[in-house]
């Protein structure tokens, strides 16, 4: 049996705010890296087809939207429980 307080409903392990916040921060870091990669790809003068550029543009727009949502989520997660 694990330490008290780590197990919640139906025996599932509970995670703290800091763990969830760290996950979201890592996800945001990965999305930022993908955004940078897509922007570099779109700015290069390679012979990408029009269809590929459109796909990259759509992916870039979606990644920026996802990053905005992640940043909002991260901002709302307090570091510590206020008492």
VOPAGU-2260 file (C-alpha; in pm, 1 decimal, decimal comma):
REM VOPAGU-2260
SITE   aa  ch    i         X         Y         Z
SITE  UNK   A    0       0,0       0,0       0,0
SITE  UNK   A    1     127,8     345,8     -95,0
SITE  UNK   A    2     158,6     642,7     139,3
SITE  UNK   A    3    -166,2     793,6     260,1
SITE  UNK   A    4    -292,0    1083,6      50,7
SITE  UNK   A    5    -154,2     957,5    -279,9
SITE  UNK   A    6    -447,9     736,1    -364,4
SITE  UNK   A    7    -787,8     870,2    -454,7
SITE  UNK   A    8   -1111,8     738,3    -595,8
SITE  UNK   A    9   -1107,8     376,5    -718,3
SITE  UNK   A   10    -745,0     331,0    -622,4
SITE  UNK   A   11    -611,6     580,1    -878,8
SITE  UNK   A   12    -299,4     764,0    -779,7
SITE  UNK   A   13    -355,9    1134,4    -715,3
SITE  UNK   A   14    -114,9    1392,1    -851,2
SITE  UNK   A   15     -40,4    1733,4    -706,0
SITE  UNK   A   16     -73,6    2072,5    -867,2
SITE  UNK   A   17     299,7    2106,2    -914,5
SITE  UNK   A   18     312,8    1778,4   -1109,2
SITE  UNK   A   19      26,6    1884,2   -1336,2
SITE  UNK   A   20     179,5    2228,6   -1384,4
SITE  UNK   A   21     514,6    2071,9   -1476,9
SITE  UNK   A   22     339,5    1852,5   -1736,0
SITE  UNK   A   23     168,5    2154,7   -1890,0
SITE  UNK   A   24     494,8    2351,5   -1892,3
SITE  UNK   A   25     672,0    2067,7   -2072,7
SITE  UNK   A   26     388,4    2042,1   -2323,1
SITE  UNK   A   27     409,1    2419,3   -2382,1
SITE  UNK   A   28     785,6    2390,2   -2437,5
SITE  UNK   A   29     727,6    2121,5   -2700,9
SITE  UNK   A   30     458,5    2329,4   -2873,2
SITE  UNK   A   31     692,6    2632,8   -2878,6
SITE  UNK   A   32     963,6    2419,6   -3039,7
SITE  UNK   A   33     717,7    2295,6   -3303,4
SITE  UNK   A   34     602,2    2653,5   -3373,0
SITE  UNK   A   35     962,7    2762,1   -3427,5
SITE  UNK   A   36    1019,5    2467,5   -3662,1
SITE  UNK   A   37     706,0    2544,3   -3864,6
SITE  UNK   A   38     794,5    2913,2   -3889,5
SITE  UNK   A   39    1144,9    2826,2   -4014,3
SITE  UNK   A   40     997,8    2588,0   -4270,0
SITE  UNK   A   41     754,1    2850,1   -4397,3
SITE  UNK   A   42    1024,5    3117,8   -4426,7
SITE  UNK   A   43    1269,9    2907,5   -4623,2
SITE  UNK   A   44    1267,9    2947,8   -4997,0
SITE  UNK   A   45    1256,5    2576,6   -5059,5
SITE  UNK   A   46    1038,4    2438,1   -5332,7
SITE  UNK   A   47     761,0    2324,6   -5100,9
SITE  UNK   A   48     437,4    2269,4   -5282,4
SITE  UNK   A   49     145,6    2500,9   -5220,5
SITE  UNK   A   50     -46,9    2222,1   -5048,8
SITE  UNK   A   51     239,6    2157,0   -4802,8
SITE  UNK   A   52     268,2    2527,4   -4719,7
SITE  UNK   A   53    -105,8    2542,0   -4654,1
SITE  UNK   A   54     -83,1    2237,9   -4425,2
SITE  UNK   A   55     208,4    2394,8   -4238,3
SITE  UNK   A   56      12,0    2719,0   -4204,2
SITE  UNK   A   57    -285,8    2535,7   -4057,9
SITE  UNK   A   58     -64,8    2341,1   -3819,5
SITE  UNK   A   59     108,2    2664,1   -3714,1
SITE  UNK   A   60    -223,1    2836,1   -3642,0
SITE  UNK   A   61    -343,2    2535,5   -3439,1
SITE  UNK   A   62     -14,4    2516,1   -3246,7
SITE  UNK   A   63     -34,1    2885,9   -3156,7
SITE  UNK   A   64    -391,3    2837,6   -3036,1
SITE  UNK   A   65    -285,3    2534,8   -2828,8
SITE  UNK   A   66       5,6    2729,6   -2679,5
SITE  UNK   A   67    -225,8    3014,5   -2580,2
SITE  UNK   A   68    -458,6    2769,6   -2403,4
SITE  UNK   A   69    -167,4    2597,0   -2228,1
SITE  UNK   A   70     -28,9    2929,1   -2107,2
SITE  UNK   A   71    -372,3    3025,1   -1971,2
SITE  UNK   A   72    -396,2    2688,0   -1795,6
SITE  UNK   A   73     -46,1    2721,7   -1646,9
SITE  UNK   A   74    -121,7    3072,7   -1522,0
SITE  UNK   A   75    -430,3    2947,3   -1337,2
SITE  UNK   A   76    -250,6    2668,1   -1150,1
SITE  UNK   A   77    -121,5    2806,9    -819,6
SITE  UNK   A   78     220,8    2700,1    -699,3
SITE  UNK   A   79      87,4    2621,8    -352,7
SITE  UNK   A   80    -249,1    2582,6    -195,9
SITE  UNK   A   81    -345,5    2916,7     -42,2
SITE  UNK   A   82    -481,6    2887,3     309,5
